[in-house]
Amino acid sequence: MIEGISDITFNSAGFKAILESDGVRDLVQDTADGICDRANANFGGDGFDVSVKHFGYGGGRWGAFITSTTRQAAQAEAEDKVLTRAINS
């Protein structure tokens, strides 16, 4: 036990409310947009797009996908890892 803290209660409803909040959705959107922008810069044009959705896993939360929108962008990811590098930068 931590000194000065006698009781900590896990609040599932509170965590669920946070994970499903507009603030978390905005954070997921902003983070995914940044990754997508870097992937498009690595690609040299518009070739990737963001989709933010509410998912049911873990009780419900926001998540994002960044996908190629052209065959050339998909090939650039396969050969040069333009999206993967954007995630890791």
Secondary structure, DSSP 8 states (H G I E B T S, - for coil): --TT-------HHHHHHHHTSHHHHHHHHHHHHHHHHHHHHHHTSS-EEEEEEEE-GGG-EEEEEEEESSHHHHHHHHHH-HHHHHHT-
